[in-house]
Each structure stands twice: as C-alpha cells, then as structure tokens.
C-alpha cells in the first residue's frame, strides 16, 4: 500500500510501486483533470505539484510520492495563487482546445509561487516545457502577468 495526500485528502492505493502517478490519479482516484499526452515528460500536459514543486506525472512512479503532498488541477483553487491563475485564465479567455491547460495552469502556479513579479523572459523560461498545439502562448503570458498583478 502506498499512502499520500492528494488535494488535502489522505489517499491509500494498493498498486505496483512503479505505476506512473498519472495513471493512479486518473484511473484509480478518478481525478481526470491531469492529462496524458506524450507519455515521455516532454509536453507538460501532466504537470502536478508534489510538495509544491511541478513534476511530470506521466514519468513519476507513484512510489516517489509516498508520504508526500500532491496537488492536481482539481485542487488548484485551494491556494490563493491557484485561484488567481484560474481567474486570469477565464478573464483573458486563454483556453482554445483546453487539452494542455491543466498543465499550463499548474506550471504557472509554480512560477508565481516563487516569483510574484515575473518578466516576459521569466514566464517564457518557466513555461517553455509546456506545449500548446493551439499556440495560445501570448494569452498564457498575459494571464500570468494578470494573475501576478492580482497577487501584488
């Protein structure tokens, strides 16, 4: 049995320790906001936070989160930063198809948790590993600036 906290709730799963966290979240815990895309930690669609740090859930074995805190997009609004980012995303109509957006939001939250006044270069650097096939990068950057402003 592997025990960890997801979005503030203690969870216990009886699953192979090398099972990717993504499959545990989606298939076992039915938290489907975190998306599967490349399966190789290259696109960022599967970003979740482990103890506040962004990680790729598709390549993180569930055993690596034993005893730790996992936050998914479903728990993002539990933090002030998460609410600010999600509000900015809605106000600026960032989403086009939406598939990558949970990973984008989780990466943006991690950036703003450590840097409340990011420059364009800071944003581009922090978000570079998150791919968006719809190319909403300008709206993503604007939303991150808007969220930062609301947090000031």
C-alpha positions in Angstrom: 0.0 0.0 0.0 1.2 3.5 -0.9 -0.2 6.4 1.1 0.0 10.0 0.1 -2.1 13.2 0.2 -4.0 14.4 -2.9 -5.6 17.8 -2.8 -5.6 17.8 1.0 -7.1 14.3 1.3 -5.1 11.3 2.6 -5.3 8.5 0.0 -4.0 5.0 0.0 -3.6 2.8 -3.1 -2.7 -0.8 -3.5 -0.9 -0.7 -6.8 2.5 -1.6 -8.2 5.1 1.0 -7.0 6.4 1.7 -10.5 2.9 2.6 -11.8 3.1 6.2 -13.1 1.4 8.7 -10.8 -0.7 9.9 -13.8 -2.5 6.6 -14.1 -3.1 6.4 -10.3 -4.6 9.9 -10.4 -6.7 9.3 -13.5 -7.7 5.6 -13.3 -7.6 4.8 -9.6 -8.5 8.1 -8.0 -10.7 9.3 -10.9 -9.0 12.8 -11.0 -9.1 13.2 -14.7 -8.1 16.9 -15.0 -4.5 15.9 -15.3 -4.0 14.9 -19.0 -2.0 12.2 -20.8 -0.4 13.4 -24.0 3.2 12.4 -24.8 3.9 10.0 -22.0 7.6 11.0 -22.1 7.6 14.1 -19.9 8.1 16.3 -23.0 4.8 18.3 -23.3 3.7 19.3 -19.8 0.1 18.3 -20.1 0.5 16.0 -17.0 2.1 18.6 -14.6 1.0 18.3 -11.0 2.7 19.6 -7.8 4.5 17.3 -5.4 5.2 19.2 -2.2 4.7 22.4 -4.1 7.1 21.6 -7.0 5.9 20.9 -10.5 6.5 17.3 -11.7 5.5 15.3 -14.8 3.0 12.8 -13.5 3.5 10.6 -16.6 7.0 9.7 -15.6 6.8 9.9 -11.8 6.3 6.5 -10.2 3.6 6.5 -7.5 6.2 5.2 -5.0 8.0 8.5 -5.3 5.1 10.4 -3.8 4.6 8.1 -0.8 4.1 10.3 2.3 4.0 13.5 0.2 1.5 16.1 -0.8 0.2 16.0 -4.4 -1.9 18.8 -5.8 -3.7 18.4 -9.1 -5.7 20.8 -11.2 -8.8 19.8 -9.2 -7.1 21.1 -6.0 -5.5 24.2 -7.6 -8.2 26.6 -6.3 -7.3 25.7 -2.7 -4.5 28.2 -2.9 -4.6 31.9 -3.4 -2.1 31.6 -6.3 -4.2 28.9 -7.9 -7.4 31.0 -7.7 -5.6 34.0 -9.2 -4.2 32.0 -12.1 -7.5 30.3 -12.9 -9.4 33.7 -12.6 -6.9 35.3 -15.0 -7.2 32.3 -17.4 -11.0 32.8 -17.5 -10.9 36.6 -17.8 -8.4 36.5 -20.7 -10.1 33.6 -22.4 -6.8 31.7 -22.6 -8.2 28.3 -23.5 -8.7 27.3 -27.0 -9.0 23.4 -27.1 -8.1 23.2 -23.5 -6.2 19.9 -23.5 -2.9 21.3 -22.2 -4.3 23.9 -19.9 -4.3 22.0 -16.7 -0.5 21.5 -17.1 -0.1 25.1 -18.1 -2.0 26.3 -15.0 0.0 24.1 -12.7 3.3 25.4 -14.2 2.1 29.0 -13.9 1.2 28.4 -10.3 4.6 27.1 -9.5 6.2 30.2 -11.2 4.0 32.6 -9.3 4.6 30.8 -6.0 8.3 31.7 -6.3 8.2 34.9 -8.3 5.3 37.3 -7.9 6.7 39.8 -10.5 7.9 37.7 -13.4 9.2 39.3 -16.6 8.3 38.0 -20.0 11.6 36.2 -20.0 10.9 34.6 -16.6 7.5 33.4 -17.9 8.9 32.1 -21.2 11.6 30.2 -19.3 9.2 28.7 -16.7 6.6 27.7 -19.3 9.0 26.6 -22.1 8.4 22.9 -21.4 4.7 23.2 -21.7 3.5 22.8 -25.2 0.2 24.2 -26.6 -0.8 22.9 -30.1 -3.3 25.8 -30.3 -0.4 28.3 -29.7 -2.1 30.3 -27.0 1.3 31.4 -25.7 0.6 35.1 -25.8 -2.6 34.7 -23.9 -0.9 32.4 -21.4 1.8 35.0 -20.8 -0.8 37.8 -20.5 -2.8 35.7 -18.0 0.3 35.0 -15.9 1.0 38.8 -15.8 -2.6 39.4 -14.8 -2.5 36.8 -12.1 0.7 38.3 -10.7 -0.8 41.7 -10.6 -3.8 40.4 -8.7 -1.5 38.8 -6.2 0.5 42.0 -5.6 
